[in-house]
Amino acid sequence: MEKTVLDWIALVLVIIGGLNWGFFAIDPSWNLVELIFGAIPILAKIVYALVALSAVYMIYMAFKK
């Protein structure tokens, strides 16, 4: 099955979310999203929301026939 642009975007966002949690596990002061977008809090919240939506999309993709 060929991946669409949406599939790739969702995959990248889920990877960013996973890395962010991994860094947080090592040291709670390491927050990749806050490091990149910390100066613009609303943008960081948008990224968190997009990561969450991407995770839901990945769940859908996992069970799609």
C-alpha positions in Angstrom: 0.0 0.0 0.0 1.4 3.4 -1.0 1.6 6.2 1.6 -0.2 9.4 1.0 1.0 12.9 2.0 -1.3 12.7 5.0 0.2 9.4 6.0 3.7 10.9 5.9 2.7 14.0 7.9 1.0 11.9 10.5 4.0 9.6 10.8 6.5 12.5 11.2 4.3 14.1 13.9 4.0 10.8 15.8 7.7 10.4 15.6 8.2 13.9 17.0 5.8 13.1 19.8 7.6 9.9 20.6 11.0 11.6 20.7 9.5 14.3 22.9 8.3 11.8 25.4 11.6 9.9 25.3 13.6 13.1 26.0 11.1 13.9 28.8 11.8 10.4 30.3 15.5 11.1 30.3 15.1 14.6 31.9 11.8 16.3 32.4 13.3 19.7 31.5 14.0 18.4 28.0 10.9 19.2 25.9 11.6 19.2 22.2 8.4 21.0 21.3 8.9 23.7 23.9 12.5 24.0 22.9 11.5 24.7 19.3 8.3 26.6 19.8 8.5 27.8 23.4 8.6 31.4 22.4 5.2 31.1 20.8 3.0 29.1 23.3 0.0 28.9 21.0 2.1 27.3 18.3 3.4 24.7 20.8 -0.2 23.9 21.7 -1.1 23.5 18.0 1.8 21.1 17.6 0.7 19.1 20.6 -2.9 18.9 19.2 -1.5 17.9 15.7 0.6 15.1 17.3 -2.5 13.8 19.2 -4.6 13.9 16.0 -1.8 12.1 14.2 -1.8 9.4 16.8 -5.5 8.9 16.4 -5.0 8.8 12.6 -2.3 6.1 13.1 -4.7 4.0 15.2 -7.2 4.3 12.3 -4.5 3.3 9.8 -3.5 0.3 11.9 -7.0 -1.2 11.7 -7.8 -0.1 8.1 -8.1 -3.0 5.6 
